[in-house]
Amino acid sequence: MKPNGPGLLSEPNSKGKAVDFTDVVGLVATSLAALAIMGTGLVWLIRNVVRDEIKKATQTIQPGFRNGGESLADVAAKVDLISAKLGL
């Protein structure tokens, strides 16, 4: 390959072709492997973040005090019941 000449894909290889089928397969396989690794990491990260956020949102609020240690979802359901009975 010449330093100032054409790029890698336009230089003929030993068979006289610029890009062989195995070159394309290698590039596609490498790209798919990199995407799979990044996708797996992203799914793992999202699952952990969502799990932590759900755990944080449903933890008890002042256990044993004002609302009896119920979670936010329990308090919201109780408020809905009270407002339905009062007709609000």
N, C-alpha and C positions, 0 to 999 in steps of 0.2 A: 504494500500500500504506500502510495506516495504521500509525503507530509502535506502538501498543498493540493493533492488530487481529490477525486471524488470520494464520497463517504463509503462506509463499510458495506452497505446494502447494494451499491452499484459496482463494487469490485468483483470480478469473476473469481470463483473458487477453483479447486482442482478439476472439477467437472465442467467448467466453463459457464456455470450459471451464477448469477448474482446472489439469489436467495434460493436455497434448496427447501424441499418439503420438510425435512427434519429440522431445519432452522426455524421454520414457521411453527412447527409443533412444539419445539423447545420454548420459543417465546410465549406461545399461548399457554402452555403448561405452567411456566413460571409465573405468568400474570395471574392465572386462575389460582395458583397456590398462594400467591401474595394476597389476593382478594379474600380467599377463604380464611387465611390467618387473621386478617384485619376484621373480617365479618364476625368471626368467632370471638375475637377480643371485644368487639363492640357489643355483641349480645351478652357476653359475660358481664361487662361493665354496666349495661343497662339493667340487667337482672339484679345485680348487687345494689345498685343505687335505688331502684324501685323497692326492693325488699327492705332496705334501710329506711326509706322514707315512709313506707307503710308501717313499719315497726314503730317509728317515731310518732306518726300521726295517731296510732291506736294505743299508745301507752297510757297507763292510768294517770289521771290528773289528781294530784294531792291525795294519795291513797289514805282512806280512813277519815278524811276530813269532809269538805263541803258536799261533794257529790257521791260519796261512798266509794270512791276509787273507780268509778266507771270510766270507760273510754269516751272519746268525743262522739263516736257513732252512737253509743248508748244514750248519751245526754241529748243528742239531736233527735233520736227516736222518742225519747220522753217528752221533749218540748213539742214535737209534732202531735203526740197524743193529747197533751194538755191544750194546745191551741185548737185541736179538733173538738174537744169537749166544750171549750169556751166559745166555739164558733168564730174563731178569728181567721 
